[in-house]
Amino acid sequence: MEEPQKQAYVERARALKSQFLETNPDYVYTRRPNNTKKKYRRRSTGEGDVGSPKLKRPMNAYLLFNKEMRHKLLETNPNMSVAEISKEIGDRWKNLNEEERNRYFTEAQTIKRDFLVTNPDFVYTRRSKAEIEARKKRGMEEEDAALTRDPRGRKKKKQKNPTAPKHPMSGFLFYLAAVRPQVAEQYPGSTVGPISKIIASQWNSMSPEKRLPWEQKASEDKARYAREMEEYLADRQ
């Protein structure tokens, strides 16, 4: 393909992406953790449907802030690009005072609790569309599909791109990293498995109020991942 023709497709793709983000201001790049893939049953009606629609995850604190700020910025600066808006929102979030930030965290926790009451069996996290698109653009489907085999014939994934953003941690993982050394001292000689089970039991019995600081760390880490993934994808276009 000639370069001018290729550039025309690139410009068209950027325009479509900008239009999508303007009509879906709460969209954020996320990624499904490994080994948590879950298949949805197809419920046939004779017309080729794929069953019930997938549930939309409740927004975290940063996404609530992002949605609110994006609308305000577009109203006051309709000519701002997607990259400029994202950078401005990220800067405002970093400089937000603790009182204002806690307001978004509290609202996010309320939304999450209501969501889990309505959908108590919700556990599925689907793969980010942005990441799938990035793999297609870079022609590196091997990050998912290309596998090598070790001498025993077992499948082994190739090493991931070292420049890709680090996957965000959950609230439990932040808690696990913080208390693991203390628990390990209480149970000398225990392996990682039993220690992790003890900490998981503590986490499961913890009240929402005590979990809040760890959930806040997780929300901040998700926001960090979203910003870094957007920059990462922009650099590879």
C-alpha angles and dihedrals in degrees: 000000000000117000096243091052092047091050091053090058091048092053091047091051091051091050091051091048091051091049091049094051092048092054093041104041094164094057114121133176112252133161134218113242116241118267093023098093111137127190121222117220115242111233107203121212096173092259100082098257120155099225129251119357121259116261119250113233117240114258120257125224095272093049091052089052091043093053093048095046094043092058092047093048093048091050094051098032109027092168096059114120123235091253092050092049093048092049092048092050091048092051092048091049091052091051096043113121119243095252094055093043092051088055090063092044091052092048091048092051091051091050091047094050092049090048093051091048089054094040107029094165096052109127105131122113114188126211119269115260088213092059092048090051091048091055092049093049093050093043089233103130086146089085085077108015108025108088134172127208127232122223090275092056095250119142116254125183120234117248114279123242104281092214094058116109116266112258113254120257124233124236090256092054091052089050091046093053091049100049102030095090091052094048091046089056091052091052107037114191094024118132127232094265099059092041091052090050091053092050091046089054090052091049094049092053094046119111120242090249092057091045093052098087091052093045088051090054089050092050091050090049091050089051089050091051092049092052094045093046091052091051090044093053093044090055091053097051 
